[in-house]
Amino acid sequence: MRVSLQWLRELVSVEPDCLEPEHLAERLSIAGFEVEAIEDLAARAAGVVVGYVEQREPHPNADKLSVCRVAVGAGEPLQIVCGAPNVRQGLHVPVALVGSTLPAVGLTIKPAELRGVASSGMICSLRELGLDDGSDGIAELDRLLETVPPLGTPVGPSLGLDDQVLELAITANRPDGMSMRGIAREVAALSGGTTTFPPAAPVPAAEPLAAAAADLAAMEEGGLFSLTALSGLRVGPSPDWLRQRLERAGVRPINNVVDITNLVMLETGQPLHAFDRDRLAELSGGTPVPSSIGLRQGRRGEAFVALDGQERTLGEEALVVTCADHPIALAGLIGGLGEAVTDTTRAIWLEAAVFAPQAVRRSARSVGLRTEACSRFEKGVPREISLAAADRAVALLQELAGAQLEGRWLHQRPAAAPPPLALRRDALHNLLGPILVDGEERDLEDGRITATLEALGCLIEEDAEGWQVRVPPERAVDLKREVDLIEEVARLVGYDHFSCHLPDPLTPGGLEPVQQLERRLRRALCAAGLQEIVSLSLVAAAAERVPLANPLLADYGHLRDDLHGELLQAARRNLQASLPGFWGFEIGRVFPGGSASGEGRHAERTLLVGVMVGERRSERWRSSGKPTPPDYFQARGVLQAGLSPLRLAVEDRPWSGSPLLHPGRAAQLLVEGRPAGWFGQLHPVEAEARDLPSATYVFQLELEPLLSAGTRRNRWLPSFRPYPTVPASERDLALVVSTDTSASALLAAIRKAGKPLLEQAELIDRYEGAQLEAGRCSQAFRLRYRDSVRTLTDEEVETAHRRVREALERQFGAEQRR
């Protein structure tokens, strides 16, 4: 956003020092409007004065050059060689004296000799002064100025080159900064001044816009579309003051009608567009009527020629304004060339609308075009200013183009008025703290708070706890909560004016038990030999994956629904790089596509997933240099070691519920009797498809239930138990049971039957072979008995051991192996 200080001075009444370019740039930058550059327009014409061509003769050695004698006031006339075709005797022209610099073309004027003729100076065109008027010749001051200044007078002020322009970077949350009125309010609030805007224009009565315009119902809530009919226009060049304001803002003047719409956009932030009604009549086959105007999405392959003269092929993402179903503009972006205002235009429809920011953004992206209008619509245009901006444009068209108002048609979607925001005095003081006044800390005065907010256009009513604040429409995008108002007060008063004020009392922070346990879990998995991996959460398209609304790349346009896929790819890449193995795990979120709620939201799950393939060790002497990848039980033991910080009993149950895993070498992992994940060997088909060894092991666990169980009070806070002072008695128990009987079920029954003397039970051996019947296996357990206060006798140990054996015989038909 380019801000002219001359224009700003007309809108804001402040002390002159407050509008000094460097001072104002610093204040605006601190307040959030970063000033990227300060351009002094006077530098474009420094050393350029008014001259008069007293004599013009052809160059003796060049047909296209002229030798001119130019008077520049005091002193002798200068001899200047000029190549412009329109140079002639009797013209007043801008003359760049020797030693001056023209920044617009990067040229420093020096005495020169052109084709054998000396030249001292340069007769300038408007383009060489940074004022492009579309012509190739020199500037003719007699035509450009009503009154030509005396010879030798600096030409800059007469051409409007006596201003300073600030280049501001406007953030997405401050659409009010895209207008001169918004910047004026900001400057007034920063400097304690007042704003003076042009008086409100008369408001014409509006008729409803319906019929074929029913397509406008596609607009979102709060949308607006209006047409104002004007006739009797005299289209021609704009007055100097209007052209200069547009040029200083970086907008090229076209004609008085188009320039007025651009001026109102710069002043208010509301883009406008004028359609030539006579040209629209050719599309509708007769006198155009407002009901022929519509709004729809573009059709695939539809052609559209814009104001820049380029023909574009539209797609379904383009949002177009139509007349009799013919596209006449890209909504919020650019108008069509066929309906543009020209010197022959006598009647127009003036469009003022509010389009959804996301719709304009998609449309601009689909055609690869950026304009001043779309930059404002994308940030958000409040509809409360739309009709006022149209009224302002109508008043200027009546004044500068002789327009006659015929009527207005309006379509708008209803929108509820936002309620006032409560601003509590105590909340503001507690959050911001005191300010420093003459070295003393004082609370910010109520008068300064209200004055700051009123300077932004807020309406304030005081109540018992503070104030009720009604936010102006142009600030409704970023002022939505009480804390937003407090931030505005702090920003405009100046953060550097507040003293250091820390919360009282200060309470030290720390990690929650769940966070601590997760960190311990990560360290334990690394200690067990696994390396933590971090993969992208964005993946390529696949069935059931959640797509992004606005992806940067097609290959990363969906949210991942698993973690093991990327880990298995990483394992393959490592093995292809001749590494001996890959042991890795990742803790991350996944987004299952089939779990969308009624509101369209998708559930998120946090998983712990790992892959173990190949060997991971630093020595080979035990295997004589041969690779020894882990088997199923060794890999399962690595996972168990990594889960040790949880202090949870994890039960393995045979499982064949995943096509990813080997049907006979997979287990469902249960924690507290509930499924918490799975572990298993990769299915041979999957291993071959992914170019991985058959001995590849994968595990997946739901992290949140594990952390929740691991941080329960009885586990998280360890209980003290005295070190045993009496000896223990151990017994081995070998049982022959069905091969379907799991060791975990046997251990559960042993622990229950052995109470209260049984201290520990563990599996030490499992055997299947020819010495046993088919379908039977032997499982051996080591049981440790101990009393907390005395040494057990053999009879007491045998009694407890017999109870365990009898319980196993009853529940599982177990036979003691001899």
N, C-alpha and C positions, 0 to 999 in steps of 0.2 A: 504494500500500500504506500503510494507516494503522497505525501502531505505537503501542500503549499503553505508556507508560513504567512503569506499575505492573505490567503483565504482564511486561514485559521484566526488571524487577527480580527477579521470581520465577524467571526462567530463567538469569540471568547473575549471578555473584558477582564484583563489582568494587568499587573504592573509590567511595563515594557521589558524589564530585566528578565521576567519569567519566560519570555518568548525568544530569548537569545538562543541561537541554534545549539551551541554546545551545552548550555545549561539545560535546555529542554530535552535534548537527546539523553543526557544522563538521567534526568528524572523519569523519563518514559522507560528507559531500559531497566532501571531499578524496579519500576512498577510492573514490569512484565511485557511491555512492548519494546522489543529489542530494536534499536536503531542501527541498521546495517550500514548506512552511508548518509552523508550530508552533502548535497550537491548545491553549490553556489552558482546560480544561473548567470550571475554577472561575469563569472570567469569565462563564459563562452564568448563574450564580446569585449573583453578587456583589451584596450588599445585600438578599438574599432570606432571610427568617428564618422560624422556626416560629411560627405564630399559632394562636389558638383562637377560634372563632366563639362568642361569649357570647350573642349575640342576633341574630335575623334577623327583619326586618319588611318587608312589601311597600312598594315605592316609591309615594309618594302620587300621582305623575304619570306612572307607566309600569307597565304590567302585567307586563312581562318583566324588570324590574329589582328587585333586593332591596337594602335598606339594612341593613348588617351592622355590629355592634360587635365588633371583633376585638382580643383581647388579644395583645400581642407581648412580654410580659415586663415589664421595668421601664417605668415611666411610665404614662400614662393610655391606656386602650384607644382604638383608632383607629376612626373612622367611614369605612367603605368601601362604595361602591356597586358591586354585582356583578351581572352578567347571566347567570351560569351557572345552569342549571336544577337542579343537584344541590347547591347551597349550602344549608346548614341549620344550625341551632343544635347545638352540641356537637361540631363537626368540628374536627380539627387540619388546618391548611392552610398552604401556603407563601405568605408575604406579601412582596411587593416594596415596600420602604419608599420614601418620597419621596426623590428624588435618585438612585436606582439605575437602571441601564440593563440592558435585556434584549436581548442581541445576536441571539438567535434570531428575534425579531420586529422588531428595530430600534426599540425603544420606550424612551424615558426617562420615568420616573414623576415627575409633577408634581402639586401640589395642583390639583384640578379641581372643577367644579360640574356635575353631571349632572341635567338636568331640575329644576334648582332646589335640589338637595341636594348639600352639600359632600362630597367624597370625598378622603381622604388615604391613598393607597396603592393596591395592587392585589392581589387574590387570584389566584394563578397556576395555570394548567393545566400539565401536563407538556409540552405542545407549546410553550408560551411559554418553557420552560426548555431547549428543544432536545431533549426526550425524548418523542417521539411515541408514545403508547400507543393511538392509534386512537379515543379518546373525545373528546367535545366539552366536557365539564365540567371543573371545577377538580380539582386533584389532592387526593385524600383520603389524608392521611398515615396515618390509622388503618388503612386497608386496605393501603397500600403497604409499611409498615414494621412489623417485629415489635415494636419498641420506639420510641415517639415521643420524640425529644429534648425537653429543657425548652424552654419558651417563650422566644423571642428568640434561640435558637441558630441559627447559619447552617445552612440546609437542604441546601446543596450536598453535603457529605460523606455525608449519609444517603442521597442519591439517586445516589451514584456520580460526582458532579461535583467530584472532587478529584484529577484526573489531567491529564497533558499527553499530547498525541497528536502524533506526527511524521508528516507526509505525505511519503512517499518516492516518487521517480520510479525505477521499476525498468526497467533496459535489457533488451533481448531476450536477451542472452547470460547473464543472471543469474536463471534461474528459481528458484534457492534464495532470492532476495530476496522471493519472494511468500509466505513463511511466517515465522512468529515464530521458529521454530527456526533458520532460515537467518540471520535478522537477529541472533539471539542469538549465533550462532557468529561472525558478523562483528564484533560489539561486543566479544566476548571476545578475539578476535585483535587488535583495535585497542588494547584497554586492558590486555592481559595478564591477564584474568580467566579464570574457568572457567564452564562451563555446567552446569546442573542441569535435566534433563528428567524428566517423569513416568516412573516405572518401566515397563518393557515389559510389555504385557498378555499373558495366556496365548494361545498360538497353537492354534486348533482344527485338527483334521485336515481335509484337503480332498479331496473326491472329484472325479474328472474331469467336466467339463461338456461333453457331447457331444450326439449325436442331432440334433434340429432346430437346435441351436446350432452346427452345422457352418458356418453362415454366418459365425461368428466367425473362420473361417480367412481372411477378407478382411483381418484386421488385419495390419499390417506386422510385420516381424521385431522381436521384443522386446515386442510388444503383450501385454496381459493383461486378463482379464475375470473377475471373481469375484462370486459371490452368497453372502451369509450369511443364513440363515434364523433369524429371531427371533420369539418369540411371547410372549403374556402381558404385553404392554406396557400401561402406564397413561399415556395421552397427556394432557398438561395444560400449564399454564404452566411455564416454566423458572425455576430459582432466580435470585435477584437477581444473583449473581456472574456467572452465565452470560449473562443478558440484558445486563448492563453491558458485558461484554467484546465482545459482538456489536455493541452500539450504538456503542462507541468505535471499532470497526473499520468503521463505516458499513453494517452489516448489520442488517436489521429482524428482530427476534425473531418467531417464528411459534408454535412449541410445542416441548416439550422434545426430541422426536425430531428434528425438522428442525434445531433449534438445535444439537444435538450434532453433526450432520453438518457444519454450517457452522463450528462451533468447531474441529473436527478439520481442516477445510480450512485455516483460518487458522493453526492451529498447525503443521501438517506440510506444507502445500502440495498435499495430495492431495484433489481434489474427490470427494465421496461423494453417493449419492442413495438414498433409501428409497422403496420401492414398497409400497403397501397390498396385501397378498396376497389379501384377500377381494375387492377390486375386480378384481384380475387374474383371479380365478376366474371372474368373469362373462364375461371375454373368451375364456377357454379352454374354457368350458362344463363346468366341474367343478373339482376340486381342482387348482390350478396345480402344474406340475412344472418343475424347472429346464430340462429339455430343450425346453420351449416358448419359451424366451428365444432371440432371434436378433439379428443385427446385419446391416443391409443398407443400400443406398442408397435414398433416397426415390423414389417413383414420381411421374411428372408428374401434377399436379393432385390429389395425395393431400392430404386435410385433416388438420390436427393442431391441437388446442387445448392451449396451453401453460399453465404454472402462473400466468402473468400474466393469464389469462382471454381472451387474444386468439386467434382462429382464424387459422391461417396455412396457405397453400397451398404444399405442398412441391414441390421439383423434384428432378432426379436428382443434384444436388450435395449435398443434405442427407443426413446420416448418421443413421440412426434405430435405436434399440433397439426390438425388437418382442416381443410376447407373442402366440403363435398367429398370427403375421404381422400383428398390429395394432400400429401405432406407439404406444409408451408413453413415449418420451423422444427428444429430439434429443441424440445421443451427445455428451457433453462440453460440453453447452450448457444445456439446461433440460429439466425433466421435464414429463410430461403432467398436465393438471388432473384427468382422470378417475381416475388412480391415485395421487393425492396423499394424504399422511398427514393425517388429520383427528382430531377428538376421539373418533370411534367406532372408530378403528383399533386392532386388537388383535394383529395379526401382520404382519410386514414381510419383504421381501427387501432386504438392504442391498447395493447395488452399489458395487464399487471396481474401477476399470478404468484402463487406459492406452491412449489413442487417439492416432493419428498427428497431430502438430501441423498438418500441411497439410490433413488431412481435416477437422479441427475448424474450421480457418480458412475453408475453402470452405463448410462447412455454415453457419457463422455469417453469412458474407457473403450466402449465398443467401436467408436469411430476414430479414436486416437486424437482427440482435440481438447484443448484447454482454452477457456475464455474468461474474461473478467466476470461475466454473468455466472458461469458455473462455479467459479471459486467462491462466490457468495452463497449460491444455493446449497453447495455441499456443506458449508459451515452452518447453514440454517438461517432462513429469513423469517422473522415474525410476521404473521399475516396482519397484525394490527397496523403496520406501517404501509401496507401495500396500497390501499385506497388513498391514503394521505399522499403517498408519493405520486400516484396517478393524478390527484388533484393539483399537486405542485407542477407537474408537467403540463397539464391543461392550461394553467394560468400562464406559464411561460410561452406556450404555443400561441395563446391568444395575444400575448404581448409582442412576441418577436416574429410570428408568422401569420398573424391575422386570422387565426383559426376561429371557427364558430362551433360551439358545442351543440350536438344533436341529441345525445342520450347515452346512457350507460346500461350495460347488462352484466349481471353478477351471478356466479354460482359458487357456493362455499359449503363445506362440510362443517356441521356444528362442532364446537369444541368448548369444553367447560373452562370457565375462567379460573386461573390458579388461585388458591386461597392465600391470604397474607401469611408471611413468615413471622414467627415469634422470635424476637431477639431479646434474650434475657441479659440484663445488665451484669448480673453476677457471673454468668457463663462467659461473657466477653472479658471481664477483668481476670477471671481465673485462668483463662486460656492465654491471654496476651501478657498479663502482668502489668506492672506500672511503667510509665514513661519517665524519662529523666528531664527535669525542668530546673535549670540552673544548678545541676548537680544533685538535686533532691528527687526522690522517687515519689511520684504521684499517680493516682488513677486517672485514666483518660477522662476528660470532662464530657458530660452528656452533650453539651452544645457542639463540641467538635465531632462527636460520633454522628449526630443527626445532620450536621452540615456536610459531612463527608458523603453520607448516603444520599442526601437530597441533591447534591451536586451531580450524582450519577443518574438522577431522574426518579429516585424512589419516593413514594408517598408514605409518610410516617405518622402513626398515631401512638401516643404514649399510653401505657397502661401501668398497672401496679408493679409488675416485675421488669418492665423495660419498655419495648416498643413492638407494635405491629407494623410490619414493613410490606408494602406492595411494590413489587419489583417492576420496572418498566419492561415492556414487551421485548425490546432489543437485548435485554440482559437475562431473559427467562431461561436461556440455554444453560448458563453457568451459575446462576444464583437460585438454587433449589432448596438449600438447607440453611439452618441457622449458622453452621460453621462456615458456609460460603460468605455470609454477610460479615462475620467476624474477620475472615481472611481479607475481604475488601477493605475494611477499616484499617487493618494492620498494613496492607499493601500501600494504601494511599497516604496514611500518616507517615509511613516509612519505618521499615523494620529496624533501621539503625537508631531510631529514637526510643526504642523500648529497652529497658534494663534487663540484665541477666536475671531470670527469675525461674528457679528450678522448682519442681513439684515438692510439696511438703506434706507428709514426710516422704523421704526417699526410700523406696523399698527395693532391695536388690532383686534382679531378675534371675532366672535359672531355667533349666530345661524341665519340662514335664516328665513324669515317669515314662510315658509312652515314648517320648523323644530320646530319653536316656537309653531305654531298652533297645530301640531301633539302632542306635549307634553301637551298643555292645554287640548286637547281632551282626552288624556289618563287620566289626573287627574280628569276631569269632569266625565268620565265614572266610575272611582273608587269612586268618591264622590256620584254618583247616586246609588251605592250599588253593582257594578260589580267588580269582581276581574280579573286582567290581567293574562292571561294564555300564556305560551310559549310551543308549541308542536314541535316535530321533523318535519323537512321538507322532510324526507325520509320515505317512506311508502312501503307497500307490493304491489305486482303486481296486476293490474286491467286493464280493458279495457281502452284504450285511455290515459293511464299514460305514461309519458316519462321515459324510462329505463336509468339507469346509464351504462356507458361503462365498468366500473370496480368496481362493488359493493363489499363491504366487507362482507355483509350478504344478503342472499336472501330475508329475511323479510324486509329489508330496501334498496331495490335495485331500487326503482322508486321515482320520484319526485311527491309530492302531487299535486292534482288538485283541492282541496277544503280545507276549514278550519273547516267547521261545523262538519265533520265526527269525528275528534278527540275530539272536544268539547262535542259532544253528548256522546261519550264513557267516557269522564271524568265525565260528569254529572251522568251517570249510576254508575260508580265506587264510586262516592261520596254518592249517595243515598243508594247503597248496603252497604256502611260503616256506615249506620244509621245516616247520616247527614240530617238535615231538608230540605236542598235545595242546589242548585248550580246556582250561577249567575256569569257567566264568559264571558270575551271577549278576542279576540286576534287580533292583527294587524300583518299581515305577507304576504309573497308572495306565490302565487300559480303558477303552470306551466301547463296550459291546454295543453293536448296532441294533440288536433286537430288543433292547430294554428301554425304549423311549417311553416316557410317562405321558399322561394325558395332555400336559402342557408343552409337549414337544422336547422336553429335556431328556438327556441320556444319562444313565447311571454311570458312575465311575467306580472302578475297583482298583485297589492297590495290591499288587502281586509281588511275591518273591519267586523268581524263576532262575534256574541254573542249568548249565550244560557241562558235562564232564566227558571228554573224549581224549584218548591217548594217555600218555604218562606225564607226570609232572613231578620230577625229582632231580636232585642235584648230583647224585652218584649212581654208578652202574656196576660197582664191584660185586654187589650181592647177586647180580644176574649175569655175571660174566659179559657185560656189555650188551646183552640182548634186551630189547624193549619189553616191558612187562606192564601193559595197561591194566587197570583195576578190573576185577570182576564185579558182578552185581552187588555182592555183599560188602565188598570193600568200598564201592562207591556210595552205598547206602550208609556205611559207617562214617564216611567223610561228611555227608549231610547231617548225620546225627551229632557229630562233633561241632559242626557249625551252629546247630540249634541249641547248644548247651546253655547259653545265657537265659533261655526262656524257662528253664527248669520245669519243663512239661514232659509228661509221659506220652510219647508218640507211638500209636499202635498201627501196625501194618496189616492191611486186609487185602487178600488177593482181589485183583480188579482187572476187568477187560472192557472198560467203558470208553476207551479212547482209541481211535484208529491210528493215532500217532505212536502208540506204544506197542511193544511186543505182548501178545495176549497172555503168554505164560510167564512173563518176567516184568510184571507191573503190579503195583500195590497202591491202594488208597490209604492215605495217611489220616488217622483219626486222632483228634485231641479232645479229651473229655467226652469221648463217645460220639463226637460229631465230625463229619468229613471236613478236613482242613486243606486238602490238596492231594497230590499224587506224586509217585516216583516210579520210574521204570526205565527199561532199555528201549531205545528207539526201534520201531518196527523195521524189519529188514527191507521191506518195500520202500519205506520212507528214507532209510539210510542209503539205499542205492540211488534213489531219485535225487538226493541231496549231495551225493558223492562223499559220503561219510563212512567211517568204519562201522561194522556191525556192533562193536562194543562202545556205543554212544549212549550215555545216560542223561535223562532229563528229569527235572523235578519242578513242581509248581505248588506254591502255598499261598493261601489268602493271608495277607499280612495283618490286617486289622483285627480279626478274631484272635490271632496268635498274641499280638501285643496286648489286647484286652485281657486275655487269660493270664499272660505273664506278669501283668502289673496289678493283679488282685492283691489285696492286703496280705493275705496269708502266704503269698509267694514273694511279693516284692519286698516286704520287711522280714528279713530272716529271723527266725525264733532261736533263742539260745538253748542249746542242749549240752549238758555237762559231758566231758570226755569220759568214755566208759572206763571204769576202774576194775572191772571183773572180766575174766576171759570169756570168749565165745566158744560155742561148739558147732562144728560144721558137719553136715551130712550130705552125701550125694544120693540122688534119687533118679534112676533110669527107668523110663516108662515106655511101654509099647502101646502105641495108639494108632488110630487111623491117620493116613497121610493128609486127610483134610483138616485135621485138628491143628490149629495154630498154636504156636508157642505162647503168644500173648494171652490166649484164653486159658491155657494151663497156668501161666504165671498169676493171672487174676484169681483163679480158684485157689492156688497155693497160698497166696498172701492172705486171702480171706480165712482159709481154714487154719493157718498157722498162728493167728493172733492169740494171745498178745506177745508170745515169746519169739516169733519169727522176726528177725531184724532185716534180712536181705535174702532175695532169691534171684538167681540168674541162670540163663541157659548156657550150658557149656559144651553141648555136643548134640548133633542130630545125624542119624544114620538110616539109610535105606540100602538094602542089599539082599543077597541070596540067602543069608541066614535068617531072614524074616519072611513072613508070608506076604504075598502080593497085596498091595493096598495098605500095608502096615509100615510104620517107621518107629524108630527109637529116638526119644528125646531125653537128654540127661540134664538135670538141674543141680545146682549147688545151693544148699540152704544153710543159712547161718542163724543160730538160736542164741539168745542172750537175755538175761534178766538185768534190770538196771541197778539192783542193789546187792545181789548175791550170785554166787556161782551155781549154775544148774547141775543137778545130778544126772547121771546117765538115764535113770528111770524117767525123769521129767522130760528130758530131751526125746527119749523114745516114745513117750506118750504123745507129745506134740507132733512128732514125725509120723506116728501111726494115724493120727487124725487127718493129716494132710493126705496120706496115701489112700485112706478110705474115702475121702471126699472126691479124689480124682477117679477112683474106681466107680463111684456112684454116678458122677456127672459125665464121664467120658468113656467108661468101660475100659479104663487103663489097666494094664497088667505090668507088674513090676518085672523088669528084666533081670535075670539072674546072671 
